[in-house]
Amino acid sequence: MTDRRQFLTLTGASAASVILFGCRAAPAQPPEKFEVVMSDAAWRKKLGEASYQVLRREDTETPFTSPLNNEHRAGIFACKGCALPLYSSKTKFESGTGWPSFWQPLPNAVRTRNDGSLGMSRIEVHCRRCGGHLGHVFDDGPKPTGKRYCMNGLAMTFTPGKA
């Protein structure tokens, strides 16, 4: 049988463990720097409200609403914020998720970072030149990479032609 002293010692040790080990924040990282930098007002004016919310405020467009979801021509998908080419149509596939999906970005086009929003752990994808939020990448895509870059159509433009 546990006496009061043992109970309080155990309770205190448990609380200290949670405080010291269970609530540890991630180490601080220096802010990313981007080649294209604009004021918030300039981004809003350039992008329009819906694209601004996605690219600059990390919003997500409603699934199955982007015309780029049904874009099947050869061409290049680029960042709507800075026009950096991001994905070739050769890597686009039908994921059934309601967002344009790709199995691989173009070289040196995107960066990723951990995203702990919405109570889950995901990998956010953003434009490496302007930092605009594009979407997320998941490990349930097709070969050869096994990746699904699930992108917001509002964050991109499409130029038909050689992919």
C-alpha positions in Angstrom: 0.0 0.0 0.0 1.3 3.4 -0.9 1.5 6.0 1.8 1.0 9.7 1.3 4.7 10.6 1.1 5.3 8.0 -1.7 2.2 9.2 -3.6 3.3 12.9 -3.5 6.9 11.9 -4.5 5.6 9.9 -7.5 3.2 12.7 -8.5 5.9 15.3 -8.3 8.4 13.2 -10.2 5.8 12.5 -12.9 5.0 16.2 -13.2 8.7 17.2 -13.4 9.2 14.6 -16.2 6.4 16.0 -18.2 7.7 19.6 -17.8 11.3 18.7 -18.5 10.9 16.1 -21.3 7.4 16.1 -22.6 6.9 19.7 -23.4 10.2 20.5 -25.0 9.9 22.9 -27.9 11.7 22.3 -31.2 15.1 24.0 -31.4 14.8 27.5 -32.9 15.8 27.8 -36.5 16.8 31.0 -38.3 14.1 32.5 -40.5 14.4 31.5 -44.2 15.6 34.1 -46.7 14.1 34.4 -50.1 15.2 36.1 -53.3 11.7 37.6 -54.0 10.5 39.7 -51.1 7.5 42.1 -51.1 5.3 43.9 -48.6 2.1 42.2 -47.5 0.1 44.9 -49.3 2.1 44.3 -52.5 1.6 40.5 -52.4 -2.2 41.0 -51.9 -2.4 43.4 -54.8 -0.3 41.2 -57.1 -2.0 37.9 -56.3 -5.7 38.7 -55.6 -7.4 37.7 -52.4 -7.8 33.9 -53.0 -4.2 33.3 -54.2 -2.9 35.6 -51.5 -4.6 33.5 -48.8 -3.0 30.3 -50.1 0.5 31.6 -51.0 1.1 34.1 -48.2 -1.3 32.8 -45.4 -0.9 29.0 -45.9 -4.6 28.5 -46.6 -5.9 25.5 -48.6 -8.2 25.9 -51.6 -11.4 23.9 -51.7 -10.8 20.5 -53.3 -11.9 19.9 -56.9 -12.2 23.7 -57.6 -8.9 24.4 -59.4 -8.9 24.3 -63.2 -5.3 23.1 -62.9 -6.6 19.9 -61.4 -8.0 18.9 -64.9 -5.0 20.4 -66.9 -3.6 17.5 -69.0 -1.7 19.4 -71.7 2.1 19.3 -71.9 3.6 22.3 -70.1 5.0 23.8 -67.0 3.3 24.7 -63.7 5.0 27.8 -62.1 4.7 29.7 -58.9 2.0 32.4 -59.1 4.0 34.6 -56.8 7.3 34.8 -58.7 6.9 32.7 -61.9 9.5 30.2 -60.9 8.9 26.9 -62.8 7.9 24.3 -60.3 6.6 21.1 -62.0 6.6 19.6 -65.4 3.3 18.1 -66.7 5.3 14.9 -67.2 5.2 14.3 -63.5 1.5 15.2 -62.9 -0.9 12.4 -62.1 -4.5 11.8 -61.0 -4.4 11.4 -57.3 -8.2 11.6 -56.8 -7.7 14.1 -53.9 -9.1 17.2 -55.7 -5.8 19.0 -56.0 -3.1 19.0 -58.7 -0.7 16.3 -57.8 2.9 15.6 -58.9 5.4 12.9 -58.1 8.4 15.2 -58.4 9.2 18.9 -58.6 11.7 20.4 -61.0 15.3 20.6 -59.7 15.9 23.4 -57.2 12.2 24.6 -57.4 10.8 23.9 -54.0 11.8 23.7 -50.3 10.1 21.8 -47.6 9.6 22.2 -43.8 7.8 20.5 -41.0 4.2 21.6 -40.6 2.6 20.8 -37.2 -0.7 22.7 -37.8 -4.1 21.1 -37.5 -2.7 18.7 -34.8 -0.8 16.5 -37.2 2.7 16.3 -38.6 3.0 17.0 -42.4 5.7 18.3 -44.7 4.8 21.7 -46.2 6.1 22.5 -49.7 6.9 26.1 -50.6 8.5 28.0 -53.5 12.3 28.2 -52.9 12.4 31.7 -54.5 9.6 33.6 -52.9 8.5 31.3 -50.0 4.9 31.0 -51.2 3.0 28.1 -49.7 2.2 25.6 -52.4 0.8 22.6 -50.5 2.1 19.4 -48.9 4.1 16.3 -49.8 3.0 12.8 -48.8 4.6 9.3 -49.1 1.7 7.7 -51.0 2.4 8.7 -54.6 3.3 6.6 -57.6 6.6 5.2 -58.8 9.4 6.2 -59.3 9.5 8.5 -56.3 6.5 7.3 -54.2 5.8 10.9 -53.4 2.6 12.9 -53.9 3.2 16.6 -54.1 -0.4 17.8 -53.4 -0.5 21.4 -54.6 -3.0 24.2 -54.4 -3.9 25.3 -58.0 -4.4 28.9 -56.7 -0.6 28.9 -56.0 0.4 28.2 -59.6 0.0 29.2 -63.2 0.3 26.9 -66.2 2.0 27.6 -69.5 1.4 25.0 -72.2 4.2 23.9 -74.4 7.3 21.8 -73.9 7.4 20.1 -70.5 
